[in-house]
C-alpha cells in the first residue's frame, strides 16, 4: 500500500508537470509551432512517466487490511510481547549477583560489584527480592532452574533483616524450598526432604494470601504440591531468590491470549479481554 501510494504521488506530480508544460505551450506558442508539436504533446499526455502497471490487476481488498486494524495489530503484537508476573529488584540484589537486563534472571559470579550501599540491599548472602509485593489475592510464577544446583526460592515478609545472616525458615519470615547437594528440601524447622524423582527443570510458586498458603509445584505435575506452607500473613510479602551457582535462575514469562466475553452486566454483546496463562 505504501509503494502504491508513492507511485500514485509520483504519477500525480508527473501529470501536473505535463499539464503545466502543455498549458504553457498552448498559451505561448504560435499556431504553426503548436501544430508541429501536437503529436508529441498528445503522446506525452497519454503516456505518463509512471506507467499503467501500477493500477493493473485486481483492486486492493481495503476491508481486509483496514477492518479492525488497531485490534488486528494489537493481537499480532501479543506473539511478540512477553509478560513476566515477577521481576527482580536490583536495589535489593547482593553485590555477587548479576541480574539480566530485563530483570528476569539471576546468577552468582563470586565477585563483588561496586553497587550503592542502600538499606534495601542484601549484604551477607547472595539473595534478591522480587520488585512487586503482595498483600492479598492469589499469585503464581514459574522459575526455570536448569543446571543450577544451589538455590532457594519462595517468599519472604517485608520486614526481613537484610544485614544479618539468618536461615530461610518460617520463624525468620521465609517460606521457601531449596535444592543443594542433589536434594530438594522444604525449609521448615528442621528442613523436610521432598520426594522428588530426578531433577526438576522448573518450579512453580503459588501464593494464596486470602487462604494463607504458599505452595510449590512441579509444572509437569501441578495437581499435587511438592510442599505447602500454611501461614496467616499479616504483612506484605515479596518473591525471594537465593543462589550460589553460576548457572542462572530464570523467571518464565506468561503466555498472553485474547478472548471475547460478553460486555457489561446484562449486555448481550461480546467484548475483548486479555489474560495471562
C-alpha positions in Angstrom: 0.0 0.0 0.0 2.9 2.4 0.8 4.5 1.6 -2.5 1.3 2.1 -4.4 0.7 5.5 -2.6 4.3 6.5 -3.5 3.8 5.6 -7.2 0.4 7.4 -7.2 2.1 10.5 -5.8 4.8 10.3 -8.4 2.2 10.0 -11.1 0.2 13.0 -9.9 3.4 15.0 -9.9 4.2 13.9 -13.4 0.8 14.7 -14.7 0.8 18.1 -13.0 4.1 18.8 -14.7 2.7 17.6 -18.1 -0.4 19.8 -17.7 1.8 22.8 -16.8 4.0 22.3 -19.8 1.1 21.8 -22.2 -0.7 24.8 -20.9 2.4 27.0 -21.4 2.8 25.7 -24.9 -0.8 26.4 -25.8 -0.7 29.9 -24.3 2.7 30.9 -25.7 3.4 29.0 -28.9 2.5 30.2 -32.4 -0.3 28.3 -34.2 2.2 26.6 -36.6 4.5 25.6 -33.7 1.7 24.1 -31.8 0.5 22.1 -34.7 4.1 20.9 -35.3 4.4 19.7 -31.7 0.9 18.4 -31.5 1.8 14.7 -31.8 4.5 15.0 -29.1 2.1 16.7 -26.8 -0.6 14.1 -27.2 1.9 11.3 -26.7 3.2 12.9 -23.5 -0.3 13.4 -22.1 -1.4 9.8 -22.9 1.8 8.2 -21.7 2.6 9.5 -18.2 6.0 8.6 -16.7 4.7 6.4 -14.0 3.1 3.9 -16.5 0.0 1.9 -16.3 1.3 -1.2 -14.5 0.7 0.4 -11.0 -3.1 0.3 -11.4 -3.4 -3.0 -13.2 -4.7 -6.3 -11.7 -7.3 -6.8 -9.1 -8.3 -3.9 -6.8 -6.9 -3.9 -3.2 -9.1 -5.6 -0.6 -9.4 -2.5 1.6 -11.7 -4.1 4.1 -9.3 -7.0 4.6 -6.5 -4.7 5.6 -8.3 -1.9 7.4 -11.2 -3.7 9.2 -10.4 -3.6 12.9 -6.9 -2.6 12.1 -5.8 -1.5 15.6 -7.2 -4.7 17.1 -5.5 -6.9 14.5 -2.2 -5.2 15.0 -2.5 -5.4 18.8 -3.5 -9.1 18.6 -0.4 -9.9 16.4 1.8 -7.9 18.9 0.8 -10.4 21.6 3.0 -13.0 19.8 6.0 -10.7 20.2 5.3 -9.3 23.7 6.0 -11.3 26.9 4.5 -10.7 30.3 6.6 -11.7 33.3 4.5 -11.8 36.5 7.5 -11.3 38.8 10.6 -9.2 38.1 13.7 -8.7 40.3 14.5 -5.6 42.3 18.2 -4.7 41.6 18.2 -2.4 44.6 18.0 -5.5 46.8 20.5 -7.7 45.0 23.6 -8.9 46.8 26.8 -7.5 45.0 27.8 -11.0 44.0 24.6 -11.5 41.9 24.3 -10.4 38.3 20.7 -9.7 37.0 19.7 -9.8 33.4 18.8 -6.6 31.6 15.1 -7.4 31.7 15.3 -8.3 35.4 14.0 -11.8 35.0 17.1 -13.9 35.8 19.9 -14.0 38.3 23.2 -15.8 38.6 26.2 -15.9 41.0 29.5 -14.5 40.0 31.6 -14.8 43.2 33.0 -11.3 42.6 31.7 -8.3 44.5 30.4 -5.5 42.2 30.6 -1.8 43.2 26.9 -1.0 44.0 25.2 1.6 46.1 25.2 0.7 49.8 21.4 1.3 50.1 19.5 -0.1 53.1 17.3 -2.4 50.9 20.3 -4.4 49.7 21.3 -7.8 51.0 24.9 -7.6 52.2 25.7 -11.1 53.6 24.1 -13.7 51.3 23.5 -14.0 47.6 19.9 -13.0 47.8 17.5 -10.8 45.9 13.8 -9.9 46.2 11.1 -9.5 43.5 10.1 -6.0 42.8 6.3 -6.5 43.4 4.9 -7.0 46.8 1.7 -9.0 47.5 -0.8 -8.4 50.3 -3.9 -10.1 49.0 -5.3 -12.4 46.4 -3.5 -15.3 44.7 -0.4 -15.2 42.5 2.0 -17.6 40.8 5.2 -17.6 38.9 7.5 -20.3 37.4 11.2 -20.4 37.7 13.5 -22.3 35.3 16.2 -23.9 37.4 18.0 -25.6 34.5 21.6 -26.7 35.5 21.5 -24.5 38.7 22.4 -26.9 41.6 22.3 -24.5 44.6 19.2 -22.3 45.0 16.5 -21.3 47.4 13.2 -19.7 46.3 9.8 -18.8 47.7 8.6 -15.7 49.5 9.6 -13.5 52.5 8.0 -10.9 54.5 8.8 -7.2 54.0 10.4 -6.8 57.5 13.2 -9.4 56.9 16.6 -8.2 58.2 18.9 -7.8 55.2 22.0 -7.0 57.2 22.1 -10.2 59.3 22.6 -13.8 58.1 19.5 -15.8 59.1 18.2 -19.2 57.9 15.4 -19.0 55.3 12.8 -20.6 57.6 9.2 -19.5 58.6 10.3 -18.3 62.1 12.6 -15.8 60.4 9.9 -14.7 57.8 10.8 -17.1 54.9 8.6 -19.7 53.2 10.9 -21.5 50.8 12.2 -24.7 49.2 15.8 -25.3 48.3 18.0 -27.6 46.1 21.5 -28.4 47.3 23.8 -31.4 47.1 21.2 -33.1 44.8 18.5 -33.0 47.4 15.2 -31.0 47.4 14.0 -29.7 50.8 11.3 -27.5 52.2 12.9 -25.1 54.5 10.9 -25.9 57.6 12.5 -26.3 61.1 14.1 -28.8 60.7 14.1 -29.0 56.9 11.8 -31.5 55.2 13.2 -33.7 52.4 10.9 -33.7 49.4 10.1 -36.8 47.4 11.3 -35.8 44.0 12.4 -38.2 41.3 15.1 -36.9 39.0 15.9 -33.2 38.6 13.3 -30.6 38.2 13.8 -28.1 35.4 11.1 -25.7 36.7 9.5 -24.8 40.0 6.1 -23.2 40.2 5.5 -20.9 43.2 1.8 -20.4 44.1 0.7 -17.9 46.8 -2.8 -17.6 48.1 -2.8 -14.8 50.7 -6.5 -14.9 51.4 -6.3 -18.5 52.4 -2.8 -18.3 53.8 -0.8 -20.8 51.8 2.5 -20.9 49.9 2.7 -23.9 47.7 5.4 -25.3 45.4 4.7 -27.5 42.3 6.4 -29.3 39.5 4.7 -27.7 36.5 4.6 -31.0 34.7 2.5 -32.4 37.6 0.6 -29.4 39.1 -2.1 -31.4 40.8 -0.1 -32.4 43.9 2.2 -29.8 45.5 5.8 -30.6 46.4 5.2 -28.8 49.7 2.6 -26.4 51.1 3.2 -23.9 53.9 0.1 -22.7 55.9 0.6 -19.2 57.3 -1.6 -16.3 58.3 0.1 -13.4 56.6 -0.3 -10.0 58.4 2.4 -8.1 56.4 3.0 -7.9 52.7 5.3 -10.4 51.2 7.9 -10.4 48.3 9.2 -13.1 46.0 12.6 -14.3 47.2 15.6 -15.9 45.4 19.0 -17.1 46.5 21.7 -18.9 44.5 25.4 -19.6 44.7 25.6 -21.2 41.2 26.9 -19.6 38.1 24.0 -21.2 36.2 21.1 -18.8 36.1 17.6 -19.0 37.6 15.1 -17.5 35.2 11.6 -16.3 35.9 9.5 -17.6 32.9 7.0 -15.3 31.1 3.3 -16.0 30.9 1.6 -16.5 27.6 -0.9 -13.8 26.7 -4.2 -14.5 24.9 -7.2 -12.6 23.9 -10.7 -13.9 24.5 -14.2 -12.5 23.8 -16.5 -12.1 26.7 -19.9 -10.5 27.0 -19.9 -6.8 27.8 -21.1 -5.2 31.0 -23.7 -6.8 33.3 -26.7 -7.7 31.3 -25.2 -6.8 28.0 -25.7 -9.3 25.2 -22.7 -8.1 23.2 -19.2 -9.6 23.4 -16.1 -7.5 24.4 -12.4 -8.4 24.1 -10.4 -9.3 27.2 -6.7 -10.0 27.7 -5.5 -12.6 30.1 -2.2 -14.3 31.0 -1.8 -18.1 31.2 
